[in-house]
Amino acid sequence: MFDRAAAGSGASHAAAGMLAACCEAEPGEEALVALGRDSQARWPGFADELKAASGIDVELRREGTLVLALTADDQAEIAHRLEFQRQLDLPLEWLSAAQTRAREPHLAGKIAGALLSPQDHQVDNRKLVQALRIAAETAGATIHEHRPVKEIIVQGGRAKGVAFGDGTTAAADVVVLAAGAWSRGIGGLPPDRRPPVRPVKGQMLALRMDAAAPLLNHVLWAPGAYLVPRRDGRLIVGGTVEEKGFDEKITAGGVMALLDAAWRAVPAVEELAIDEIWVGHRPGSRDDAPILGPGPLEGLFYATGHHRNGILLTPVTADAMARLVLDHVVEPAIRPFGLERFLPARAAE
Ligand SMILES: Cc1cc2nc3c(=O)[nH]c(=O)nc-3n(C[C@H](O)[C@H](O)[C@H](O)COP(=O)(O)OP(=O)(O)OC[C@H]3O[C@@H](n4cnc5c(N)ncnc54)[C@H](O)[C@@H]3O)c2cc1C
């Protein structure tokens, strides 16, 4: 595995770790919801397997998610989306203001209620990348860090390896293109074989709660921000969604919007210390769904474009890519997500 920086330092480090297959569900995303639910079901086993392989507990917390309505307007919006979500049989339940407050007593004084999504959990994504690294190395992978791939070597119509900026190369039977938001920038491929992935900037911050008396236990989706409480007392607040390319700036406006939204939902956050502020880049594809599977070029597989759901989709991606590389089988779960959906009909043949 070659990484241009430290392995696991990209979006996977920047994320909030929400496994939100149900409350994210929007019309037009039926196939993506099915993939997300499939991956969600694989998470408990995946977390156990990772712990056995790496010794690291990725802290899969199972309190579920609350989608908070502060006003009647927020409630109407949630109710509208819920009509669609019910058609997909997603386990979601409306809670009154009193029921919501019984679960989370530190919420604002005036709320309309909340939607409970009892199966949308969370993991600590930073622990996840550490665990994956140990598990991969234990299984025999060699990780080359600070080794940017310049291009994929294509000979006789198939991928044969990768080339680096200093003129050296590495031969391979199979190349998996999994460079997140940077995937499109890797050379060697004809333009229509480069995955249509762009960076979607997100600013995030972490506040420091008392771990013994946390302000929240569920993941909370408030209007304008989500709040994710970690076991160690960190409260992750995210995330802006900005079309600004690879811009790395932390802006007053971005941080102010997140803190304002967090404060409206949980006023006591104003007492908390700010622990960290950072920026990440989601690998957004043209239809917001991942690009998974064999490409039109032999020997080249894609595992990119996971956009805002890459942590959720980790187990299904890992299982399906292993199946593909080792057994040359395209699992049914990933069939709708090939690169060919972006190619003109003739080029896809
Ligand atoms: C702010 C934010 C919040 C998010 N919250 C969530 C969430 O709550 N739940 C969820 O499921 N998902 C979330 N996501 C999305 C999730 O983080 C991503 O979909 C996922 O991490 C993508 O994983 P990846 O391995 O494809 O990309 P990355 O983790 O970005 O990894 C790509 C790697 O490729 C390397 N690379 C780049 N160019 C080259 C090159 N030329 N040669 C070699 N290596 C290269 C990079 O250095 C990097 O290490 C969030 C993302 C962001 C930014």
The ligand as a Tripos MOL2 file, in Angstrom:
@<TRIPOS>MOLECULE
LIG
   53    58     1     0     0
SMALL
NO_CHARGES

@<TRIPOS>ATOM
      1 C1        -15.4010   16.3560    7.9740 C.3       1 LIG1
      2 C2        -15.7910   14.9620    7.5990 C.ar      1 LIG1
      3 C3        -16.7220   14.2590    8.3780 C.ar      1 LIG1
      4 C4        -17.0890   12.9590    8.0110 C.ar      1 LIG1
      5 N1        -17.9410   12.2570    8.8240 N.ar      1 LIG1
      6 C5        -18.2640   10.9700    8.4950 C.ar      1 LIG1
      7 C6        -19.0950   10.2090    9.3370 C.ar      1 LIG1
      8 O1        -19.5130   10.6530   10.3890 O.2       1 LIG1
      9 N2        -19.4100    8.9320    8.9460 N.ar      1 LIG1
     10 C7        -18.9470    8.3790    7.7870 C.ar      1 LIG1
     11 O2        -19.2870    7.2420    7.4800 O.2       1 LIG1
     12 N3        -18.1320    9.0830    6.9770 N.ar      1 LIG1
     13 C8        -17.7850   10.3640    7.2980 C.ar      1 LIG1
     14 N4        -16.9680   11.0850    6.4880 N.ar      1 LIG1
     15 C9        -16.5650   10.4920    5.2180 C.3       1 LIG1
     16 C10       -15.3870    9.5370    5.3640 C.3       1 LIG1
     17 O3        -14.4210   10.1290    6.2010 O.3       1 LIG1
     18 C11       -14.7800    9.2610    4.0020 C.3       1 LIG1
     19 O4        -15.7830    8.8470    3.0870 O.3       1 LIG1
     20 C12       -13.7420    8.1350    4.0900 C.3       1 LIG1
     21 O5        -12.8640    8.3830    5.1580 O.3       1 LIG1
     22 C13       -12.9750    8.0140    2.7960 C.3       1 LIG1
     23 O6        -11.9440    7.0760    2.9760 O.3       1 LIG1
     24 P1        -10.8080    6.9520    1.8880 P.3       1 LIG1
     25 O7         -9.8460    5.9460    2.4170 O.co2     1 LIG1
     26 O8        -11.3950    6.7550    0.5430 O.co2     1 LIG1
     27 O9        -10.1390    8.4160    1.8520 O.3       1 LIG1
     28 P2         -9.0420    9.0280    2.8300 P.3       1 LIG1
     29 O10        -9.2510    8.6040    4.2360 O.co2     1 LIG1
     30 O11        -8.9860   10.4930    2.5150 O.co2     1 LIG1
     31 O12        -7.7130    8.3190    2.3560 O.3       1 LIG1
     32 C14        -7.1490    8.5740    1.0900 C.3       1 LIG1
     33 C15        -5.6610    8.3760    1.2160 C.3       1 LIG1
     34 O13        -5.0850    8.4670   -0.0810 O.3       1 LIG1
     35 C16        -3.8460    9.0980    0.0520 C.3       1 LIG1
     36 N5         -3.4180    9.6240   -1.2500 N.ar      1 LIG1
     37 C17        -3.8770   10.7230   -1.8990 C.ar      1 LIG1
     38 N6         -3.2360   10.8900   -3.0640 N.ar      1 LIG1
     39 C18        -2.3400    9.8830   -3.1470 C.ar      1 LIG1
     40 C19        -1.3580    9.5130   -4.1160 C.ar      1 LIG1
     41 N7         -1.1710   10.2140   -5.2380 N.pl3     1 LIG1
     42 N8         -0.5830    8.4340   -3.8640 N.ar      1 LIG1
     43 C20        -0.7460    7.6870   -2.7370 C.ar      1 LIG1
     44 N9         -1.6530    8.0020   -1.7880 N.ar      1 LIG1
     45 C21        -2.4470    9.0760   -1.9900 C.ar      1 LIG1
     46 C22        -4.0660   10.1640    1.0880 C.3       1 LIG1
     47 O14        -2.8470   10.5930    1.6920 O.3       1 LIG1
     48 C23        -4.9860    9.4570    2.0630 C.3       1 LIG1
     49 O15        -4.2830    8.8540    3.1440 O.3       1 LIG1
     50 C24       -16.5550   12.3710    6.8470 C.ar      1 LIG1
     51 C25       -15.5940   13.0610    6.1010 C.ar      1 LIG1
     52 C26       -15.2000   14.3430    6.4750 C.ar      1 LIG1
     53 C27       -14.1460   15.0490    5.6890 C.3       1 LIG1
@<TRIPOS>BOND
     1     1     2 1
     2     2     3 ar
     3     2    52 ar
     4     3     4 ar
     5     4     5 ar
     6     4    50 ar
     7     5     6 ar
     8     6     7 ar
     9     6    13 1
    10     7     8 2
    11     7     9 ar
    12     9    10 ar
    13    10    11 2
    14    10    12 ar
    15    12    13 ar
    16    13    14 ar
    17    14    15 1
    18    14    50 ar
    19    15    16 1
    20    16    17 1
    21    16    18 1
    22    18    19 1
    23    18    20 1
    24    20    21 1
    25    20    22 1
    26    22    23 1
    27    23    24 1
    28    24    25 2
    29    24    26 1
    30    24    27 1
    31    27    28 1
    32    28    29 2
    33    28    30 1
    34    28    31 1
    35    31    32 1
    36    32    33 1
    37    33    34 1
    38    33    48 1
    39    34    35 1
    40    35    36 1
    41    35    46 1
    42    36    37 ar
    43    36    45 ar
    44    37    38 ar
    45    38    39 ar
    46    39    40 ar
    47    39    45 ar
    48    40    41 1
    49    40    42 ar
    50    42    43 ar
    51    43    44 ar
    52    44    45 ar
    53    46    47 1
    54    46    48 1
    55    48    49 1
    56    50    51 ar
    57    51    52 ar
    58    52    53 1
@<TRIPOS>SUBSTRUCTURE
     1 LIG1         1 GROUP 0 **** ****
